[in-house]
Amino acid sequence: MFKFFSFFSQKQQIRNSFFALLYGFLSAIAINLFLNNAQSYSVGVTGIAQLLQAVLATFGIDLSMSILLIFFNVPLLLFAWRAFGIKYIVYSLLAVGSNIVFLRLIPEAVIVKDQLTNTLVGSALVGLGIGLCFNSGFSTGGTDIIVNYIQLHYHKKVGSLNNLLNSGTLIITALFFDLGRTVYSLLGMLITSYLMDSVFVLQKDVNILVFTKNSAPIADALKKFVHGATLVKGTGIYTGENTDIIIIVAQKGQLNYLKQLVQAIDPNAFLSTQATDAELGNYRRVFEN
């Protein structure tokens, strides 16, 4: 049994490390090959660093993007350490560090000249990378730490929070540069936020109804599940037979696990799911797949 959990833990660590490195790679490609060519700014600290680099350049000051990312991320990562713990901070550091390294390794180049295409592709890559990291239980550093913290405590969608935090970047862009650059940055941020919300399934809740005539072993198995369940006694209208109903509110990313658990115990059980929002009460989201 110990070997099983040890293997699972190692598998999870490899998976998390992979997504942290993947984010760094995707974000660097997005910035150096697409967003910089579009003169469009990314979300969060990366976008702030891009904008500050551009503003300083107008005064003849050339400052490295890597240095700016390190400067902005240090205080936020220290906050994350206190708020989320060491496991969260390790993978977040890996995501930030890989992004800084890949930004240095991947040279800036022009693949597509069209500004709109560059904005769409670059923003999509960033949103995909951030969503995958959130889904694995850590962030990509920067303002994503703040977004993750608010989402965990107040059940708000990460995309909406992301848009709110990025409004300052857009205002400064409008003040220092032209309106076109601001509009493209806004479009890119909206695309990134949409993909973050779409990929980050662990922030979405579902209401699950399990109709079964063999509820006892299912209930025993659910005692080990992170979320609670409620058992209701029912009667089938058509057959007149007793049918138990188990009601579960869980995260969307946990749905496949619950389906497999129920099917393994009672292949004849009927499951019904519906999107829902858990607002009040003793409900704790777990941001690990």
C-alpha positions, 0 to 999 in steps of 0.5 A, a space after each residue: 500500500 505504501 508503495 502504491 501511494 509513493 508511486 502516485 505521489 511521484 507520478 503527481 510530482 512529474 505531472 506538476 513539474 511537466 506543466 510548470 515547465 510547459 507554462 514557461 515554454 508556452 509563455 516565452 514563445 507567446 511573448 518573444 514570437 507573438 505578443 511583442 510583435 503585436 505590441 500587445 501586453 500579456 496578463 499579470 506580472 508578465 504584462 506589467 514587465 512588458 509594459 515597464 520595459 517598453 516605457 523605460 525604452 522610451 527614456 533610453 533605458 534598456 532593462 531585461 525582462 528576466 530581471 523585471 520578472 524576478 523583481 516583481 515575483 519575489 514578494 508575491 512568492 513569499 506571500 504564496 509561501 505563507 498562504 499556500 505552503 511549500 508544495 505550492 511555492 515549489 511548483 510556482 517557482 519552477 513555473 516562474 524560473 522556467 519562464 525566465 530561462 525560456 525567455 532568454 533561450 528563445 530568440 525574438 523573431 517574426 513568424 506572422 506580421 499580422 498584429 491581430 494574429 499575433 495577439 490571438 495566438 500569443 494570448 491563447 498560449 499564455 491562457 492555456 499554460 496558466 490554466 494547466 498550472 492552476 488545474 495542477 494546484 499551483 500558479 505561475 507566480 505574479 498576480 496569479 497568486 493573488 487571483 488564486 488566493 481570492 478564488 480559493 477564499 471567495 469562489 470567484 472565477 479566475 478569468 474575471 479576477 484576472 481582467 480586474 487586476 489587468 485594468 491598470 496595465 491597460 490604463 497605463 498603456 493608453 496613457 503612454 502609447 496609442 489606443 490601438 496598442 491598448 485595444 489589442 492588449 485588451 483583446 489579448 487579456 480577454 482571450 487569456 482569461 477565457 482560456 484560463 477559465 475553460 481549462 481550470 475545471 477545478 474551479 467549477 462545481 457540479 451537482 451529482 445525483 446517484 440513483 442506486 439500489 446498492 447505496 451502502 458500499 457507495 456511501 462507505 467509499 464516499 467517506 474517503 472522498 474530500 467532499 461530503 454526500 447526502 443519502 435520500 430514500 426514494 421510490 421509483 414511480 414506474 417500478 414502485 421499488 425503493 431507490 436510494 439517491 446520493 447527492 454530491 456537490 464536487 468539483 468538475 475535475 473530480 467527476 471522472 473519479 466519482 463516475 469510476 467509483 460508482 460504476 465499479 460498485 454498482 454498474 446499474 447505477 444512474 448518474 445525473 450531473 448539473 453545473 452549480 455554484 457552491 456559495 455558502 456552507 462547509 464546502 472546501 475546494 481542493 486544487 489538486 487533480 
